[in-house]
Amino acid sequence: MFEFEQVPLPKLGITGLEGAMSEEELAIQDVAHRFAEEVMRPIAEKLDKMDHEAAVAEDSPIWEFLDKLEQSGLVDLAAIAGMTNEEKSRIIPIIFEELAWGDSGLAMGYIVSKFPAFAAYHTGDPELIERFGHLRGCWAATQPDRGSDLVDIEATECHPGERQGRGNLVARIEDGEVVINGQTSAWVSGAPIAESTLLYCQFDDGNGIYNDDGTHKYIGVLVPFDIPGVSKGKPLDKMGMRALCQGEIYFDNARVPLKYMIADMDKGYPSFFGALTFGNMEMGISFTGVARAAYDHALAYVHERKQGGTELINHQGVRARLFKMHQKVEACRAMAKRAFEYNYGPNGPHLLASATSKTFVTDTCVEVCSEALQLFGGNGLTREYPLEKLFRDARAAQIADGENNVLGMKSASWLSKVYKDKNGL
């Protein structure tokens, strides 16, 4: 039981109902929050209204963002690599909730730009680290006819009697090199400005691309873009997260050394599984930040806008709706942080934890953004106010990094398998 001499106001931090945080964590949060507000939001607003090709041109403000984020030291690969798992589970969510509160597209773009470097560092190979450690990158896996099928790693969701279709991006080994042909989908985040990619694609070992069980043979390979046979399509013109540039990558007999294959046929899917687990985990905390941004805008607006002779906040129905939004944002953060704790804890990592967070948070984020837009009324529909953009960004997140219903089906399959295993079924 708690004792009070008088009823106080609640003490709320930047994110609301914050528990104990160390001085270091508070300092990191403050720096990230100010960077998000002062640097990211103005740049994201410009990018959102720009033509999709101009947004990646030499004079685009995207370069200012990337330079300033590098200078800030907020995302230091060496520092993150040196953290304990417990530190990662606490500090990474703090940073990326704030960055996505600033803008989800910029935050997600920066994350994927480091995927090839992360992969190179993870190998411990000095040559790969030297080649890819400082290159701006992207993460390429989906193909024009192979999107959700890729998330269904074990092909458990195929129609009975059928197998997944053949994508058009295939690698093979020839004369001690990995040779790649085909194209990615248009949804490769960061591709228009990338200098390299962490590529997952079908692999033909001389006996075709299918395993005996109907699944695909897959590899993971690091590919620099300064080699012959690599080209790019135009940046994608899309509805949401417009600050996150996306586009196709084409491979025409592109050749890389065999050692650039960081995951062979036996490890291709597990490696992709790890990347998707990390990506979904980041989506959860990032769109907690987006939901919070929508709530913050709504909270300020209802204290300013007058209808019915008084500020909106003085209407009982508005207060009830505002509390529901607050409640949902707190639920998003709890779910997202739980995924981090699991993935960096003794039982993780696993895509089940990340997908549980990603799907719940992005679905809830759409609800919060929709309610915030509703409180803005007609103003919420205009581009002069931020809610129209936040709603578009949130809606895109239900498809990005795995469409939510497909992730849900895969997650339910794992829940069933665990149950059967425990009960000897």
N, C-alpha and C positions, 0 to 999 in steps of 0.2 A: 504494500500500500504506500502511496506517495503522500507526503505531508506538505501543505502550503499554508503560509501565514496570510497571504493574499493571492488572488488570482492574477498571474502575470500574463503579458503577451508572449506568444511562442517566439523562440529565437530561431529564425530561419536563415540559412546560409544562401549562397548563390543558387544552389540547386533545390532549396526547400528544406525538407526534414533531414538534414545531414547529421550523421552520428559523429563519433570522435574522429578527428583528422589530425595528423601530425603537422608540425610547423612546415616541414618540407612539402607535404601534400597541399596545404593551404596556399603556400607560395606558388607552387606549380599551377594550381587552379586559378589563382589570381592572374598570373602571367598569361595563361591560355585564354581566360575570359576577356581580358583587355585586348589581346591580339585578335580574337574573334570579332569583337565589337568594333574596334578601331580600324582594322586592316581588312578582314574578310568580308564583312557585310557590305561596305561600299564597293569593293571589287566585284562581289557576287551580284550585286544589283546591276552593275554595268554589263557584266557578262550575260546575265539573263535576258537583257534587252537587245543584245547584239546579234547580228547575223552569225550563223553557226561557223562559217568559214572565217569571218573576221575575228571570232573569239579565239582562234588559234594562230592568228597572223603574228608577224614579228612585233607589231606595235600593240598587241593585245595586253590588257591588264593582267592576264594569267601569269605572265612572267614576273611581274612585280610581286604577286602573291607567293610564287615559288621561291623567289630570292629572299623575301622577307621571312618566310617560314624557316628556310635554311639558316638564316642569320639569327633567328630567335633561339635556336637550340632546343626547341620544345620536343622535336622528334629526332633524337640522336641515336642512330643504330647501335653504335658501340656502347653507349650508356644503357640502352634497353637490353642489349645482349648480356651485359654484366649484372643485371638485376636478378634477384632471387625470384622464384615463381610467385611467392607471396607478394613481393613488391610489384611485379608485373600485373597481378590480379587487382591491385589497388590503384596504381598510378596510370596505367594505360587507359582505363575507363575515364579517369578524371580528365585527361588530356583530350580524348576524342569526343567526349560529350560536349565539352566546351567548343572545340573546333567545329563540330556539326551544328551546334547552337548558332555559330556564326554563319556557316553555310554547309549543307550536307554534300553538295557536289564537289566543292573544293576539298573538303575533308576526305571524301572517298577517293577522289583523284590522287591525292597525295599518298594515301595508303597504298594503292595499287602501283604507284610509280616506284615503290620500294620493293615490290615483290621479287624481281630478278636479283636485286642486291641481297635481300634476305636469303634467297635460295643459295646464292653464291657463298655468302658467309657461312651458311649452315653446312656446306660441304667441307669447309676448312681448307680447301685447295687454294694456295696462294695465287696460282695462275687465274683461276676463275674469279677470285676476289679482285684481282688487279684488272681483269677484263670487264667485269660487270658491276663491281662494287660502287662505282661512281656514275654509272649510266642511269639516266631517267628511263624508267621502264613501264611495262604494262603486264597484264595477266590475260593470256588468250587461251580460251578453251572451247567456247561455243562456236558452232558452225551454222551456215544457213539452214540446214535441215537437221540439225542436232543441237537442240537447246535443252529442253527438259529431260530428254533422254540421257543427257550427260549427268544430270543430277541423280538419275536412277542408276547408280553405279553398278548394282548387282542385277539389273534388268528384272526386278521383282514385279514391276508394274506394267510389264508388257501384256498385250492382249493374249489370251490363251492360244497356244499354237503358233504364235508369231515371235519374231525377234526384232530387236531395234534396227532401224534403217542404217544404211551406210552413209556416213558423212563424206564430204569431198576433200578433206584435209588428211593426207596420209604421209607418213615418214617411212623410210627404209634405210638400211645400211648398205653402202656401196663403197668399195675401196677404202675402208677405214674411216668413212665419213657418214654423218647422218644427212640424208637427202630428203628435202621436204617439198611437197607439191600440194596446191590447193589454196583455199582461202578461209579465213575466219568469218564469223558473222559480223554484222555492223555494230555489235554491242560491246566491243572490246574497249573497256574504260581506259582512257589515257592514250590510246593508240595514236591519235593524230600528232601528239607532241612527244611520243616516246622515242627512245634511242635503242631499245632492246625489249625483249619479251620473255616471260616465263611461259612457254607454250606446252600445252597438253594436247596431243593429237593421236589419232589412230596409227597403228604400227603394223606394217606388213613384214613379217619375218621370213617371207618366201613361201609361206603356206596360207596366205590370206590374212585378213584383219580380224577374223572371228575365232574365239576360243571354242572348245567343244561344247560348252554350255550355252552358246549363243551370245555371250558378252563379247565386247571388243577388246582387242589387244591395244594397250595404250602405253605411251611413254611421256616423260617430261623432259624438255630440252630447253636450254638457254640459247636464245638467238639474238645476236647483235644485228642492227639494221644497216650497218655500213658495209654489208657484203652483197655481191651480185645475187639477183633473184628475189629480192625483197622489195615490195612496194606497198603503197597505201591507197585506200580509196578516199573519197571526200568525207569530211566530218559529218556525223549524223545530225539531222535536224529533228529534234524531239520535243516532247511536251514538258517533262520535268527534269530536274537536276541538270539544267542547261550549262552550268559552270563545269560540269564533268564532261569533257569532250570524249566522244566515242566514234569508232569507225572501223572499217575492214582493214585486214592485212593480207596481202597476196604473196604467195610463195611459188616461184617458178624454178624448180631444180636448185633451190637454195641449199648450200652445203655448209655444214659446220663440223668441227672436229668431234670425234666420237666422245671425247671427255666432256663435251658440253651437254651430253645426255646425262642429266642428274638423276633420272629415274628410269631404269630399263623396263622391259615388258613385265617383269614380275613385281615391280614397285611403282609402275605408272599410276594405277588407280589409288593405292594407298597415299602416294604423294599428292595427287589431286584432292583426295579426301581431306588431307591435312590443310591444304590451301583453302578449301571451301569451308572447313571448320573454323579457321581463323577469320575468313571473310564474313561469314554469317554472325560470328561473335561480335565483330566490329560493327556490323549493320545494326545489331540490337542496341548497343550503347549510343551509336551515332543518331539513330532516329528517336531515341529518348531525348537527345538534345534538340531535335527538330520539334517534337511534341512540346517540349518545355518552351521553345521559342514562341510557338503559337499561343501557349497559355500566357506567357509573359506579355505578349502584345495585347491579348484580350484583357488581361488584368489592368493594364494601363488605360486601354480604350474605354472600359466601362466606368472608370473614374473621371473621364473627361467628357464623354458624349452625353448629352441631355436629351431625354424624351419623356413625355408625360410630366413635364414640369420639374424634373430633377435628373441627376446623374443616373445612368443605367444601374449602377451598383446598388442604388437605394430601392430597386424593385426586387421583391422577394424571389421571383422566378429566376432572375438573372443571377442572384447569389447562389441559388441551388445549382444552376448549370455550371457556374464557375467552380464550385466545389467539386463537382463530378470531374471536371477537367483536371483540377489539381490532383485528385485521387488517381486518375488514370496515368498521369505523368509519374507519380510516385510508384505505381505498380510497374510501369515500364522499367524504371531504374532498378527496382528490386529484382525483376526478372533478368535484366541485362547483367547486373553485377553477379547474380547467382551463376550465370553461365561462365563468367570469368573465373569465379571461385572454383567451379567444377573443373573447367578446362586446365587450370593451373594447379589443381589439387591432386591428391593421390589416386583418384578414380578416373581422371580425365587424361587427355581431351577426347571429345567425341562430338560428331556432328549433331547427335540428338540434343545435346545441351545447347549448342549454338542455334540450331534450327528452332528449338522451342522458344528461345529468346527472339530471334529474328522475325519469326512469323507473328508472334504475339505483339511485339513492339511496333512493327510496321503497320499491322492492322489497327492497333489502338491509336497510333500516330495519325492515321487517316481520320479516325473518329474525333480526335482532339482538334485537328486542323479544321475539320468540317464545322465543328461546334464554334470554334473561334471565329471562323469566317461568318457564321450565322449571326454571331453577336455584333459583328461589324456591319451587318445588313448590306445594303447596296454598296457601301464603301468597300466591303470585303471582296467584291467582284472586280474591282478596278485595279489597274497596275500601279496606281499611286500609293496603295497600301500594301503591306507585305504578305497578307494572308493568301492572296491568289497564288503567289509563287510558292509559299510553303505547302499549300494544298497539292499543287502539281508535283512538287518534290516528294511529298509523302506518298502520293499515289504511285509514282514510279518505283518506289522502294518495295512495293508488294510483288514486283516482278524481278527486280534486280537481284543478282546473286542467288538465283533459284526462285521460281514462282512459288508462292506460298502454299498453294494446294498440293503441288508435287512434293515440296519439303514435308508437308504434313503427312502425306501418304507414306513416304519413306520412314518418317519418324514413327508412325504407327506400326510399321512392319518390324522395326527394332524393338518396340515395346512388346509386341506379340512374341518375338523370338526370345526375349529375356524371360517372359512369363512361362513360355513352354519349357525353356531350359531349367528354370527353377522348379517346375512342377513335373518334370520328366515326361512331357507330352511330345 
